[in-house]
Amino acid sequence: MATLQEILSEKIPLWRKEVAEVKKTLGDKVISQVTVNQAYGGMRGVKGMVCDTSVVEPDKGLIIRGHPLLELRDRGPEEIFFLLLTGELPDDEARAALQREFDRRSQVPQYVWDVLHSMSDNTHPMCMLATGVLVMERESVFRKWYDRGMKREEYWQPMLCDSLNILAKLPVIAAGIYRMRYNHGSIIRWTHGLDFGANYANMLGIPDPLCSFSKMIRLYLSFHCDHEGGNVSANTCHTVGSALSDPYYAVSAGLNGLAGPLHGLANQECLKWILAVMDKFGGVPSEEHLREFAFDTLRSGRVIPGYGHAVLRVVDPRFKGFLEFGQQHMPDDPVFQTVERVFNVVPNVLKEYSQERVKAGKNPIANIWPNCDAGSGALLYHYGITEFQYYTVVFAVSRTMGMLAQLILNRALGTPITRPKSVSTQWIKENAGKLP
């Protein structure tokens, strides 16, 4: 198999032709309608953008370039990034070539560490990560090529170069932030010859005599890599990039979106709930205690973190993969045991509570099944990463693969600047009732 760059050089002209043909033959077709509630409700469910790297099917979960996620559980981050970009999994030679690219590009400039060390001791690690990416903007190859002048058809080439540079340096910066922010010792450098996931695990400095921690990090990075184009981080990155901002600006913006409590914070909120349950019952609760606690949570107007999803109507395959990993590598861990027991109890509780809501004239619960966040935090906790604020950083290292893949492809296909039309509340009041 050829290198990543060579494959993209062959495929991009074909993709451009395909998009041009689709626009020519189907350009006037309607693919979505928008209700007033959707306009006020964050555009939930509105089909208004194109993303080819992945889709989320309500009855199947995340599908990456045609591959259901669990089929990819043994693939490393390099392979996943290659797949996101090209639609193909690399052979051993292409994967090794990409690993060598990361080796070559992994050195973080000293001025980045100087900036991070100058930040306050209580700075949030996501702020440090976004700053670390943004401060490297001076390195952007795209901006240098653009200032010098280049053809639109060439935009993807420096974008790929910038993206490989960011990806190679991101786990180094992320691991460095963990060690400096939480006083875990000096920064550990990237090791040439180690794969992407093993390098990140090694640079965190977590003891790993059985290599299960590095396996977990690879799984985590692969499972969180992408989730269509409409989630906050991907959509923000896409919007900023559509203005021809280079990837340093765009990825930093996407990371700022990921840092929000409604996006990347969910796994730590789920783990807090699990630990609260254990604290209340003095350890792993019985199923009956869990049932009572879950009903008390719901009837008090709160939700059970990690259960429900905006799109999915089945068990999130990512949760299933994490659950199976835990059953293999940490079956006696009480926190994991509680996560597993919650999964055995809570869906049935949610079914019963949904029936209560219907009888009371309220809407039923749309999805009773766990999403990925219901279990992912417990895995990090098991290996000693107890600093909850850092969990989103691990998520960010993974999700950057999807953000960058989408950026490169959008530049390759000439996607225009994002500019949806907005209307005022007064316009809706005056016109919505007249529309068909």
C-alpha positions as CSV (number, residue, x, y, z in Angstrom):
1,M,0.0,0.0,0.0
2,A,1.1,3.6,-0.7
3,T,1.7,6.2,2.0
4,L,-1.1,8.4,3.4
5,Q,-0.1,11.3,1.2
6,E,0.0,9.2,-2.0
7,I,-3.4,7.6,-1.4
8,L,-5.0,11.0,-0.8
9,S,-3.4,12.4,-3.9
10,E,-5.1,9.6,-5.9
11,K,-8.4,9.7,-4.2
12,I,-9.1,13.5,-3.8
13,P,-9.6,14.1,-7.6
14,L,-12.1,11.2,-7.6
15,W,-13.9,12.6,-4.5
16,R,-14.1,16.1,-6.1
17,K,-15.6,14.6,-9.2
18,E,-18.1,12.6,-7.1
19,V,-19.2,15.7,-5.2
20,A,-19.5,17.8,-8.3
21,E,-21.7,15.1,-9.9
22,V,-23.9,14.8,-6.7
23,K,-24.3,18.6,-6.7
24,K,-25.2,18.7,-10.4
25,T,-27.7,15.9,-10.3
26,L,-29.2,16.2,-6.8
27,G,-28.4,19.8,-5.8
28,D,-32.0,21.0,-5.7
29,K,-33.3,18.0,-3.7
30,V,-34.6,18.7,-0.2
31,I,-33.0,16.5,2.5
32,S,-34.4,18.2,5.6
33,Q,-37.1,20.4,7.0
34,V,-36.7,22.6,10.0
35,T,-39.3,23.2,12.7
36,V,-39.5,26.2,15.0
37,N,-38.6,24.0,17.9
38,Q,-35.5,22.8,16.1
39,A,-34.4,26.3,15.3
40,Y,-34.7,27.2,19.0
41,G,-33.4,23.8,20.1
42,G,-29.9,23.8,18.9
43,M,-30.7,22.6,15.4
44,R,-31.1,19.0,16.8
45,G,-31.7,16.6,14.0
46,V,-31.5,19.2,11.2
47,K,-29.6,17.7,8.2
48,G,-27.5,20.6,7.0
49,M,-24.0,19.5,6.6
50,V,-21.9,16.6,5.1
51,C,-19.5,14.4,7.0
52,D,-18.0,11.3,5.3
53,T,-15.6,10.3,8.1
54,S,-18.3,8.7,10.3
55,V,-22.0,8.4,10.9
56,V,-24.0,7.6,14.0
57,E,-26.9,5.2,13.3
58,P,-29.6,5.2,16.0
59,D,-29.9,1.4,16.0
60,K,-26.1,0.6,15.5
61,G,-24.0,3.4,17.0
62,L,-20.8,4.8,15.6
63,I,-19.7,3.6,12.1
64,I,-16.4,4.8,10.8
65,R,-16.1,4.8,7.0
66,G,-18.5,1.8,6.8
67,H,-16.9,-0.1,9.7
68,P,-19.0,-0.6,12.8
69,L,-16.9,0.6,15.7
70,L,-16.5,-2.7,17.5
71,E,-14.9,-4.2,14.4
72,L,-12.1,-1.7,14.9
73,R,-11.5,-2.3,18.7
74,D,-8.1,-3.8,18.0
75,R,-6.9,-1.1,15.7
76,G,-4.5,1.6,16.9
77,P,-4.9,5.4,16.6
78,E,-2.6,5.5,13.5
79,E,-4.8,3.0,11.7
80,I,-8.0,4.9,12.7
81,F,-6.7,8.2,11.5
82,F,-5.6,6.6,8.2
83,L,-9.1,5.1,7.9
84,L,-10.9,8.4,8.7
85,L,-8.9,10.2,5.9
86,T,-8.8,7.6,3.2
87,G,-11.6,5.2,3.8
88,E,-9.1,2.4,3.9
89,L,-7.2,0.6,6.7
90,P,-3.4,0.8,6.2
91,D,-1.3,-2.3,5.7
92,D,1.7,-2.8,7.9
93,E,4.0,-0.8,5.7
94,A,1.7,2.2,5.5
95,R,1.0,2.1,9.3
96,A,4.8,2.0,10.0
97,A,5.3,4.9,7.6
98,L,2.7,7.0,9.5
99,Q,4.3,6.0,12.8
100,R,7.6,7.3,11.4
101,E,5.9,10.6,10.4
102,F,4.8,11.0,14.0
103,D,8.3,10.2,15.3
104,R,9.7,12.8,13.0
105,R,7.2,15.5,14.0
106,S,6.8,14.8,17.8
107,Q,9.3,17.4,19.1
108,V,7.4,20.2,21.0
109,P,9.0,23.6,20.8
110,Q,10.4,24.9,24.0
111,Y,8.3,28.0,23.9
112,V,5.2,25.9,24.3
113,W,6.5,24.5,27.6
114,D,7.5,28.0,28.6
115,V,4.0,29.3,28.1
116,L,2.4,26.3,29.9
117,H,4.8,26.6,32.8
118,S,3.9,30.3,33.1
119,M,0.2,29.6,33.6
120,S,-1.4,29.6,37.0
121,D,-1.2,26.5,39.1
122,N,-5.0,26.1,39.2
123,T,-5.5,26.5,35.4
124,H,-7.9,24.0,34.0
125,P,-5.9,21.3,31.9
126,M,-8.3,21.8,28.9
127,C,-7.3,25.5,28.9
128,M,-3.7,24.5,29.0
129,L,-4.2,22.0,26.1
130,A,-6.1,24.5,23.9
131,T,-3.4,27.2,24.7
132,G,-0.6,24.7,23.8
133,V,-2.1,24.1,20.4
134,L,-2.9,27.8,19.7
135,V,0.5,29.1,20.7
136,M,2.0,26.8,18.0
137,E,0.1,28.7,15.3
138,R,3.4,30.3,14.2
139,E,4.4,26.9,12.9
140,S,1.5,26.6,10.5
141,V,2.5,25.5,7.0
142,F,-0.9,26.3,5.6
143,R,-0.6,29.9,6.6
144,K,2.9,30.2,5.1
145,W,1.7,28.7,1.8
146,Y,-1.4,30.8,1.8
147,D,0.5,34.0,2.4
148,R,2.9,33.1,-0.4
149,G,0.0,32.2,-2.8
150,M,-1.3,28.8,-3.8
151,K,-4.1,27.2,-5.8
152,R,-7.3,26.1,-4.0
153,E,-6.7,22.6,-5.2
154,E,-3.5,22.5,-3.2
155,Y,-5.1,23.6,0.1
156,W,-5.3,20.1,1.5
157,Q,-1.5,19.5,1.2
158,P,-0.3,22.0,3.9
159,M,-3.4,21.2,5.9
160,L,-2.3,17.6,6.0
161,C,1.2,18.7,7.0
162,D,-0.1,20.9,9.8
163,S,-2.5,18.1,11.0
164,L,0.3,15.5,11.2
165,N,2.4,18.0,13.2
166,I,-0.5,18.7,15.6
167,L,-1.3,15.1,16.1
168,A,2.3,14.1,16.7
169,K,2.7,16.8,19.3
170,L,-0.7,16.6,21.0
171,P,-0.1,13.5,23.2
172,V,3.3,14.9,24.2
173,I,1.6,18.2,25.3
174,A,-1.3,16.4,26.9
175,A,0.9,14.1,28.9
176,G,3.2,17.0,29.9
177,I,0.2,18.9,31.2
178,Y,-0.8,15.9,33.3
179,R,2.6,15.7,34.9
180,M,3.1,19.4,35.5
181,R,-0.4,20.3,36.5
182,Y,-0.7,17.5,39.1
183,N,2.9,17.4,40.2
184,H,3.7,14.0,38.9
185,G,7.3,14.7,38.0
186,S,9.3,15.9,35.0
187,I,8.0,15.7,31.4
188,I,8.5,12.4,29.6
189,R,9.4,12.7,26.0
190,W,8.1,10.8,22.9
191,T,9.9,7.5,22.3
192,H,10.7,6.7,18.7
193,G,9.4,3.3,17.7
194,L,6.5,3.2,20.0
195,D,3.0,3.5,18.5
196,F,0.8,6.5,19.2
197,G,-1.3,5.0,22.0
198,A,1.7,3.4,23.8
199,N,3.6,6.7,23.6
200,Y,0.8,8.6,25.2
201,A,0.4,6.0,27.9
202,N,4.2,5.9,28.5
203,M,4.4,9.7,28.7
204,L,1.7,9.9,31.4
205,G,4.0,7.9,33.6
206,I,1.4,5.4,34.8
207,P,3.0,2.1,36.0
208,D,2.0,-0.5,33.4
209,P,3.8,-3.8,34.0
210,L,1.2,-5.9,32.2
211,C,0.8,-3.3,29.3
212,S,-3.0,-3.2,30.0
213,F,-2.9,0.6,30.6
214,S,-1.5,1.2,27.1
215,K,-4.1,-1.2,25.7
216,M,-6.8,0.8,27.4
217,I,-5.4,4.1,26.1
218,R,-5.4,2.7,22.5
219,L,-9.0,1.6,22.9
220,Y,-10.0,5.0,24.4
221,L,-8.3,7.0,21.6
222,S,-9.9,4.8,18.9
223,F,-13.4,4.9,20.4
224,H,-13.6,8.6,20.8
225,C,-11.9,9.6,17.5
226,D,-15.0,10.9,15.7
227,H,-18.8,11.3,16.0
228,E,-20.2,12.7,12.8
229,G,-19.8,16.4,12.0
230,G,-22.5,18.0,14.1
231,N,-21.1,17.6,17.6
232,V,-19.9,20.8,19.3
233,S,-16.1,20.2,18.9
234,A,-16.2,18.9,15.3
235,N,-18.8,21.5,14.2
236,T,-16.8,24.4,15.9
237,C,-13.6,23.2,14.3
238,H,-15.3,22.9,10.9
239,T,-16.9,26.4,11.2
240,V,-13.6,28.1,12.1
241,G,-11.7,26.1,9.5
242,S,-14.3,27.1,6.8
243,A,-13.0,30.6,7.1
244,L,-9.6,29.2,5.9
245,S,-8.2,29.6,9.4
246,D,-5.3,27.1,9.8
247,P,-5.7,24.0,11.9
248,Y,-4.1,25.5,14.9
249,Y,-6.9,28.1,15.2
250,A,-9.6,25.6,14.3
251,V,-8.5,22.7,16.5
252,S,-8.0,25.1,19.5
253,A,-11.5,26.4,19.0
254,G,-12.9,22.8,18.8
255,L,-11.1,21.9,22.0
256,N,-12.7,24.9,23.7
257,G,-16.1,23.5,22.7
258,L,-15.1,20.1,24.0
259,A,-14.3,21.6,27.4
260,G,-18.0,22.5,27.9
261,P,-19.9,20.5,30.6
262,L,-22.5,19.3,28.1
263,H,-19.8,17.8,25.8
264,G,-16.5,16.5,27.1
265,L,-17.2,16.6,30.8
266,A,-19.8,13.8,30.8
267,N,-17.5,10.9,31.7
268,Q,-16.3,12.6,34.9
269,E,-19.9,13.4,35.9
270,C,-20.8,9.7,35.4
271,L,-17.9,8.6,37.6
272,K,-18.9,11.1,40.3
273,W,-22.4,9.5,40.4
274,I,-20.9,6.0,40.6
275,L,-18.6,7.1,43.5
276,A,-21.5,8.8,45.3
277,V,-23.5,5.5,45.1
278,M,-20.6,3.6,46.5
279,D,-20.1,6.2,49.3
280,K,-23.8,6.0,50.2
281,F,-23.7,2.2,50.5
282,G,-20.2,1.7,51.8
283,G,-18.9,-0.1,48.7
284,V,-20.4,-2.0,45.8
285,P,-24.2,-1.7,46.2
286,S,-26.7,-4.5,45.9
287,E,-29.0,-4.5,42.9
288,E,-31.9,-3.6,45.2
289,H,-30.0,-0.7,46.7
290,L,-29.1,0.5,43.2
291,R,-32.7,0.3,42.1
292,E,-33.9,2.4,45.1
293,F,-31.1,5.0,44.5
294,A,-31.8,5.2,40.8
295,F,-35.6,5.8,41.5
296,D,-34.7,8.4,44.1
297,T,-32.4,10.2,41.6
298,L,-35.1,10.2,38.9
299,R,-38.0,11.2,41.1
300,S,-36.1,14.1,42.5
301,G,-35.9,15.6,39.0
302,R,-32.3,14.6,38.3
303,V,-30.9,12.3,35.6
304,I,-28.7,9.3,35.9
305,P,-25.5,10.4,34.2
306,G,-24.3,8.3,31.3
307,Y,-27.8,6.9,30.4
308,G,-29.5,8.3,27.3
309,H,-28.1,9.8,24.0
310,A,-29.3,12.4,21.6
311,V,-29.1,9.9,18.6
312,L,-28.6,6.4,19.8
313,R,-31.5,4.1,20.7
314,V,-29.4,1.0,21.7
315,V,-26.5,0.4,24.0
316,D,-23.6,2.5,22.8
317,P,-21.0,0.2,21.2
318,R,-18.3,2.2,22.9
319,F,-19.8,1.4,26.3
320,K,-20.0,-2.3,25.3
321,G,-16.3,-2.2,24.3
322,F,-15.2,-0.5,27.5
323,L,-17.4,-3.0,29.6
324,E,-15.8,-6.0,27.9
325,F,-12.3,-4.5,28.5
326,G,-13.1,-4.0,32.1
327,Q,-14.4,-7.6,32.5
328,Q,-11.1,-8.8,31.1
329,H,-8.6,-6.5,32.8
330,M,-10.3,-5.3,36.1
331,P,-13.1,-7.7,37.1
332,D,-12.4,-7.3,40.8
333,D,-12.2,-3.5,40.8
334,P,-15.1,-2.3,43.0
335,V,-15.7,0.9,40.9
336,F,-15.9,-1.2,37.7
337,Q,-18.1,-3.7,39.5
338,T,-20.5,-0.9,40.4
339,V,-20.5,0.3,36.7
340,E,-21.4,-3.2,35.6
341,R,-24.1,-3.6,38.2
342,V,-25.6,-0.2,37.3
343,F,-25.9,-1.5,33.7
344,N,-27.7,-4.5,35.0
345,V,-30.2,-2.4,36.9
346,V,-30.7,1.1,35.5
347,P,-32.2,0.3,32.0
348,N,-35.1,-1.5,33.7
349,V,-35.5,1.3,36.2
350,L,-35.7,3.8,33.3
351,K,-38.3,1.6,31.6
352,E,-40.5,1.7,34.7
353,Y,-39.9,5.4,35.3
354,S,-40.8,6.1,31.7
355,Q,-44.1,4.3,32.1
356,E,-44.7,6.5,35.2
357,R,-44.1,9.6,33.2
358,V,-46.6,8.5,30.5
359,K,-49.3,7.8,33.1
360,A,-48.7,11.3,34.4
361,G,-49.2,12.8,31.0
362,K,-45.5,13.4,30.4
363,N,-43.2,12.4,27.5
364,P,-41.6,9.0,27.8
365,I,-37.8,8.6,28.1
366,A,-36.4,8.3,24.5
367,N,-33.4,6.2,25.3
368,I,-32.7,4.1,28.4
369,W,-29.4,2.7,27.3
370,P,-25.9,3.7,28.4
371,N,-23.6,5.9,26.3
372,C,-19.8,5.7,26.3
373,D,-19.4,8.0,29.3
374,A,-21.2,5.6,31.6
375,G,-18.1,3.5,31.8
376,S,-15.0,5.2,30.4
377,G,-14.2,7.2,33.5
378,A,-14.0,4.1,35.6
379,L,-11.2,2.7,33.4
380,L,-9.1,5.8,33.8
381,Y,-9.8,5.8,37.6
382,H,-8.7,2.1,37.9
383,Y,-5.2,3.0,36.6
384,G,-4.8,5.8,39.1
385,I,-5.8,8.8,37.0
386,T,-8.1,10.2,39.7
387,E,-7.8,13.9,38.6
388,F,-11.3,14.3,37.1
389,Q,-10.5,17.5,35.3
390,Y,-8.0,15.7,33.2
391,Y,-10.4,13.2,31.7
392,T,-11.6,15.6,29.0
393,V,-7.9,16.0,27.9
394,V,-7.7,12.3,27.1
395,F,-11.0,12.6,25.1
396,A,-9.5,15.6,23.3
397,V,-6.4,13.8,22.1
398,S,-8.7,11.3,20.5
399,R,-11.3,13.6,19.1
400,T,-8.6,15.8,17.4
401,M,-8.1,12.9,15.0
402,G,-11.7,13.3,13.7
403,M,-11.5,17.1,13.7
404,L,-8.4,17.1,11.6
405,A,-9.5,14.4,9.2
406,Q,-12.7,16.5,8.5
407,L,-10.7,19.7,8.1
408,I,-8.3,18.1,5.6
409,L,-11.2,16.6,3.6
410,N,-13.2,19.8,3.6
411,R,-10.1,21.7,2.2
412,A,-9.6,19.0,-0.4
413,L,-13.2,19.2,-1.6
414,G,-13.4,23.0,-1.5
415,T,-16.2,23.2,1.2
416,P,-17.2,26.9,1.4
417,I,-17.4,29.1,4.5
418,T,-20.2,28.1,6.9
419,R,-22.9,30.7,6.9
420,P,-26.4,29.5,7.8
421,K,-29.3,32.1,7.7
422,S,-30.7,33.1,11.0
423,V,-34.1,34.7,11.6
424,S,-35.5,36.7,14.5
425,T,-38.2,35.7,17.0
426,Q,-40.3,38.5,15.4
427,W,-39.9,36.9,11.9
428,I,-41.0,33.6,13.3
429,K,-44.1,35.1,15.0
430,E,-45.0,36.9,11.7
431,N,-44.2,34.2,9.2
432,A,-44.2,30.7,10.7
433,G,-47.9,30.4,10.7
434,K,-48.1,31.2,7.0
435,L,-45.6,28.6,5.9
436,P,-46.8,25.2,4.4
